[in-house]
Amino acid sequence: MLSDRWLTFRELMAYLKIGRSKLYKLLQEGTIPASRIGKSWRIDREEVDAWMKTQRAIPTRDDLEGEPPLEPEVLELHSKAGSASLPAKPGTE
């Protein structure tokens, strides 16, 4: 059941909405935090959620706070990707 803290391989596959081969590769490489019990995988949902947050491709305004301004080339690429500005901080819209 997906409400459990510990996920099985199949539950994680459904939770992340990725295929069997891709998930197996990520687990084997140690990219996703997980444990093996015999031949079975057990994955802590909280650790997966924390890992997912580190995988964000587009920075939020909070990520850039205190950073130097983005170069014009980066802003142009971001605009071409379909967004004229960075995502707003959650809850401040």
TIDO-65465 format. One record per residue: residue in one letter; residue number from 1; y, z, x of N, C-alpha, C, O in turn. Coordinates in pm, 1 decimal, decimal comma. Atoms other than C-alpha are relative to their C-alpha. Layout:
SITE residu num     n_py     n_pz     n_px    ca_py    ca_pz    ca_px     c_py     c_pz     c_px     o_py     o_pz     o_px
SITE      a NUM        Y        Z        X        Y        Z        X        Y        Z        X        Y        Z        X
...
END
This chain:
SITE residu num     n_py     n_pz     n_px    ca_py    ca_pz    ca_px     c_py     c_pz     c_px     o_py     o_pz     o_px
SITE      m   1   -118,0      0,0     83,7      0,0      0,0      0,0    124,8      0,0     88,5    127,9     70,9    189,0
SITE      l   2   -117,0     13,3    -83,7    343,7    -90,5    137,5     89,6    123,1      4,8    180,8    127,7     87,3
SITE      s   3    -82,3   -120,1     -4,6    493,6    251,7     62,7    -48,1     98,1    106,5     20,5    196,4    134,4
SITE      d   4     52,0    -87,0   -105,0    278,0    412,6    333,8     81,0    -17,0    127,5    138,4   -123,0    152,6
SITE      r   5    -71,0      6,8   -127,5    433,9    496,0    669,8    -71,6    -93,2     97,0     -7,3   -170,4    168,2
SITE      w   6     78,1     80,4    -92,9    150,6    329,6    862,8    -47,0   -127,2    -68,3   -111,7   -122,9   -173,0
SITE      l   7     36,3    129,5     55,5    100,4    -39,4    799,1   -121,4    -57,3     71,3   -141,1    -34,1    190,6
SITE      t   8    109,3     76,3    -59,1   -210,7   -247,4    856,5     54,8   -135,5     43,4    170,1   -168,9     15,9
SITE      f   9    -39,5    133,8    -43,7   -198,8   -592,5   1010,1     44,6    -85,1   -118,9    151,4   -146,3   -115,3
SITE      r  10    -32,6     81,7    118,1   -203,0   -763,0    668,5    126,3     48,4    -70,1    206,3    -32,6   -116,9
SITE      e  11   -120,5    -53,1     63,1     62,1   -530,0    527,9    124,6    -37,4     80,3    228,0    -72,1     23,2
SITE      l  12   -113,7     37,0    -84,5    289,7   -596,9    825,7     30,3   -148,6    -11,3    146,5   -189,3     -9,8
SITE      m  13    -17,8    143,4     18,4    233,8   -969,3    784,9     82,4    -26,7   -126,4    174,7   -108,0   -124,6
SITE      a  14    -72,7     14,9    126,1    355,5   -943,1    424,3    140,7     58,7     11,2    236,8     -0,1    -38,4
SITE      y  15   -127,6    -68,7    -14,1    635,8   -701,4    513,9    100,9    -84,8     77,5    217,5    -94,2     38,9
SITE      l  16    -89,2     82,5    -82,7    780,6   -930,1    783,4      6,1   -145,8    -45,6     90,6   -223,0     -0,3
SITE      k  17      6,8    138,2     50,2    689,0  -1249,9    597,7    -18,1    -99,8    114,2     52,9   -199,9    123,2
SITE      i  18     33,4     91,9   -108,3    541,0  -1412,1    907,2   -149,9    -26,5     -2,9   -226,3     47,5    -64,8
SITE      g  19    139,4     41,3     -1,1    211,6  -1585,0    972,2    -88,0     85,0     89,4    -40,7    161,2    173,7
SITE      r  20    101,9    -76,3    -71,1   -107,6  -1439,3   1111,3      7,4    -20,9    151,4      7,1     75,7    227,6
SITE      s  21     -1,1     30,9   -143,4    -92,5  -1615,8   1448,9    123,7     55,6     68,7    114,8    112,3    177,6
SITE      k  22   -125,7    -48,4    -57,7    272,0  -1528,1   1511,8     -3,0    152,4     13,8     34,9    206,2    117,8
SITE      l  23      5,4   -146,1     -4,4    218,8  -1160,5   1425,7    -98,9     46,3    106,7    -69,4    138,3    182,9
SITE      y  24    100,0    -38,4   -100,5    -95,2  -1138,1   1638,4     57,6    -15,0    140,5     37,9     72,0    225,3
SITE      k  25    -61,5     23,3   -131,1     93,5  -1284,2   1934,3    102,2    109,4     32,1    102,9    162,9    142,9
SITE      l  26   -101,2   -102,9    -21,2    383,2  -1038,5   1890,9    -63,2    136,9     28,2    -12,9    212,9    111,0
SITE      l  27     68,6   -126,6    -22,2    141,8   -744,3   1872,7    -69,5      1,6    136,3    -60,1    100,1    209,6
SITE      q  28     70,4      8,8   -128,6    -67,3   -859,6   2171,5     95,9     11,5    118,1     63,7     73,2    219,7
SITE      e  29   -100,4     -3,6   -107,4    247,5   -904,8   2382,7     68,9    136,2      8,9    135,2    166,1    108,2
SITE      g  30    -68,7   -128,6      2,4    369,3   -557,6   2285,6    143,5    -11,5    -46,5    221,4     82,8    -32,5
SITE      t  31   -136,0     22,1     48,4    684,5   -706,6   2135,1     30,2     90,3   -118,2    137,9    149,6   -125,5
SITE      i  32    -12,7    -90,6    114,4    633,8   -515,2   1810,9    -76,3    127,9     34,7   -192,5    121,0     74,8
SITE      p  33     70,4   -124,7    -30,5    550,8   -145,7   1861,3   -116,5     23,0    -95,4    -99,1     21,0   -217,2
SITE      a  34    120,0    -17,2     82,7    194,9    -83,6   1739,4   -107,2     73,2     79,5    -99,4     84,7    201,8
SITE      s  35    114,2    -68,0    -62,3   -126,2    106,5   1809,3   -129,2    -64,9    -47,4   -138,2   -115,9   -159,0
SITE      r  36    132,9     49,6     37,6   -488,2     -4,8   1812,2    -91,7    118,8    -20,8    -94,3    211,9     59,6
SITE      i  37    104,5    -98,3     25,8   -759,1    208,1   1657,8   -127,2    -81,7    -14,7   -152,5   -141,4   -119,4
SITE      g  38    117,0     87,8     -1,0  -1082,3     36,9   1749,6     47,1   -144,1     -3,1    120,4   -187,8     85,6
SITE      k  39    -41,5    139,6     14,4  -1035,5   -320,7   1630,7    116,4    -15,2    -97,0    163,2   -126,6   -120,8
SITE      s  40   -105,9      6,1    100,9   -766,0   -230,3   1376,5    136,3     34,8     59,9    147,4    119,1    148,9
SITE      w  41   -137,9    -29,3    -37,4   -389,6   -232,6   1423,0     58,9     97,9   -100,2     30,0     90,6   -219,7
SITE      r  42    -79,0    -87,7     84,9   -168,1     45,6   1287,5    143,0     -4,8     52,2    168,3     11,8    171,5
SITE      i  43   -139,2     21,1    -37,8    206,0     -3,0   1285,8     88,4     94,5    -81,0     78,0    100,9   -203,5
SITE      d  44    -91,7    -94,0     64,6    472,4    258,2   1209,3    116,7    -79,6    -59,6    190,1   -147,3     12,5
SITE      r  45   -104,4     75,9     69,7    709,5    111,7    947,8    139,1     31,0     56,5    220,1    -60,3     72,3
SITE      e  46   -131,5    -37,0    -52,2   1009,3    306,2   1087,2     26,0    -65,1    135,5    137,9   -108,1    163,3
SITE      e  47    -15,6     65,3   -130,2    947,8    168,3   1437,2     23,0   -149,7    -16,4    101,5   -209,1     57,5
SITE      v  48    -19,9    142,5     26,4    923,0   -184,8   1298,4    142,0    -24,3    -50,6    207,2   -119,8     -8,6
SITE      d  49   -136,8     13,9     50,2   1250,0   -137,2   1107,7    101,2     11,7    113,5    196,5    -66,1    120,0
SITE      a  50    -90,0    -16,6   -114,9   1421,2    -12,1   1425,6     -6,7   -122,6     91,1     96,3   -169,6    139,4
SITE      w  51     16,2    119,5    -83,7   1277,7   -306,0   1624,0     71,1   -119,4    -63,1    138,2   -196,0      6,1
SITE      m  52    -64,3    112,5     69,4   1398,1   -553,2   1360,0    151,7      4,7     17,3    215,2    -99,4     34,5
SITE      k  53   -145,5    -12,6    -15,6   1753,1   -418,0   1388,6     46,2    -44,3    137,7    161,2    -85,0    154,0
SITE      t  54    -36,6     45,7   -134,3   1748,0   -500,6   1760,1    -13,1   -151,5     13,5     29,1   -208,0    114,4
SITE      q  55     25,9    143,7     -5,7   1651,4   -861,9   1679,9    109,6    -83,9    -65,1     94,6   -205,5    -77,2
SITE      r  56   -107,3     73,2     66,9   1977,2   -957,1   1506,2     59,2   -104,7     92,4     94,9    -75,6    206,6
SITE      a  57    -51,9    110,5    -79,9   2098,5  -1294,4   1628,0    151,9     -9,8     -8,6    216,7    -45,5     89,8
SITE      i  58   -144,1     11,3     18,5   2452,1  -1284,7   1485,2     59,1    140,4      1,7     22,3    223,6    -81,2
SITE      p  59    -57,0   -133,8     -8,0   2659,5   -982,9   1588,3     88,3     31,7   -120,1    154,4    -56,4   -175,1
SITE      t  60    -91,8    -45,4    104,0   2839,8   -778,7   1324,2    129,8     44,3     67,6    136,3     51,8    190,3
SITE      r  61   -125,7    -48,6    -57,1   3197,0   -656,8   1370,7    -22,6    128,3     78,5     38,9    148,0    183,3
SITE      d  62     29,5   -124,3    -71,4   3058,0   -317,0   1471,7    -59,6    -27,4    137,9    -29,7     43,1    234,3
SITE      d  63     61,6     34,1   -128,1   2852,6   -481,1   1746,3    105,3    -40,6    102,9     87,4    -18,8    222,8
SITE      l  64   -101,9     53,2    -90,1   3167,9   -633,2   1892,8    116,5     95,4     23,2    206,0     65,2    102,1
SITE      e  65   -109,7    -94,8    -15,5   3394,2   -327,9   1863,9     10,3     41,8    145,8    -87,7     85,3    206,2
SITE      g  66    -22,5    -35,5   -139,0   3547,2   -264,2   2204,5    -36,7   -109,8     98,3    -15,8    -93,8    218,6
SITE      e  67     36,4    112,8    -85,8   3420,1   -597,2   2340,7    118,5    -95,1     12,0    203,3    -98,3    -77,1
SITE      p  68   -107,0    100,1     -9,5   3653,3   -869,2   2469,2    -16,5   -104,9   -109,8   -127,0   -124,2   -160,4
SITE      p  69      9,3    102,1    106,5   3736,5  -1144,2   2215,4   -100,9   -108,5     35,7   -124,2   -137,8    153,0
SITE      l  70     94,7    109,4    -20,6   3481,4  -1421,1   2168,3     71,9   -123,1     53,0    187,0   -149,7     18,4
SITE      e  71    -53,3    125,3    -52,4   3537,2  -1743,2   2357,3     10,0   -101,8   -113,1    -70,0    -96,4   -206,5
SITE      p  72    -14,2    100,9    105,9   3656,8  -2038,2   2143,7   -127,9    -78,6    -25,8   -156,3   -114,2   -140,2
SITE      e  73    123,4     75,7     18,0   3327,2  -2220,4   2205,6   -100,1     77,5    -86,6   -171,5     18,3   -167,5
SITE      v  74     91,4    -83,1     77,5   3131,0  -1928,2   2058,8     43,9      1,5   -145,5    -39,0    -11,4   -235,6
SITE      l  75    -51,9      0,7    136,3   3356,2  -1911,9   1753,6    -28,4   -133,1    -68,9    -62,7   -136,5   -187,0
SITE      e  76     25,9    133,4     56,7   3316,6  -2288,4   1702,9   -147,2    -13,3    -39,1   -178,0    -63,8   -147,1
SITE      l  77    142,2      6,1     31,7   2936,9  -2263,5   1717,9    -31,4     84,8   -122,1   -110,7     44,5   -207,2
SITE      h  78     21,7    -87,9    114,5   2944,8  -1974,6   1472,2     49,5    -67,6   -127,5    -15,7    -58,0   -231,5
SITE      s  79    -53,8     70,4    116,3   3162,5  -2180,8   1235,0    -93,0   -112,7    -43,4   -114,6   -133,1   -162,8
SITE      k  80     92,0    109,3     32,1   2922,9  -2475,0   1255,1   -128,9     51,1    -62,5   -197,1    -21,6   -134,6
SITE      a  81    121,4    -58,5     56,1   2639,4  -2238,7   1165,0     18,1     35,5   -146,4    -77,6     75,8   -212,6
SITE      g  82    -20,8    -21,2    142,7   2799,3  -2196,3    824,7     79,4    122,1    -35,9     85,1    159,0   -153,2
SITE      s  83    -79,2   -118,4     29,8   3019,6  -1891,4    855,7    127,8     -3,7     81,2    123,5    -19,3    203,2
SITE      a  84   -128,6      6,3    -67,5   3389,3  -1887,3    938,2     35,5    131,0     67,2    121,2    132,2    155,5
SITE      s  85    -31,4   -129,7    -61,6   3394,0  -1516,5   1028,7   -127,8     79,7     15,9   -232,4     46,4    -40,0
SITE      l  86    115,9    -84,9    -21,8   3161,9  -1245,6   1144,3    -31,2     80,2   -125,2     58,3    106,3   -205,6
SITE      p  87     35,0    -80,1    117,5   2971,6  -1046,2    884,0     77,0    131,3     -0,3    101,3    191,0    104,5
SITE      a  88    -73,5   -125,5     14,9   3159,4   -746,3    751,1    -92,3    118,2     23,1   -213,6    108,6      5,0
SITE      k  89     73,5   -124,9    -15,1   3052,1   -392,8    829,1    -52,0     39,2   -137,3     24,7     36,3   -233,6
SITE      p  90     56,1    -35,4    130,5   2816,9   -281,8    548,2     82,7    111,2    -66,9    116,7    211,3     -3,9
SITE      g  91    -72,5    -99,5     76,9   3003,1    -90,7    276,7    150,7     -8,9      9,7    220,9     73,3    -49,3
SITE      t  92   -145,4     11,5    -14,4   3352,4   -211,8    375,9     56,6   -124,3    -64,3    172,9   -158,5    -42,6
SITE      e  93    -43,1    126,8     58,2   3372,3   -529,9    175,7     90,0     19,4   -118,6    134,8    -78,3   -178,7
END
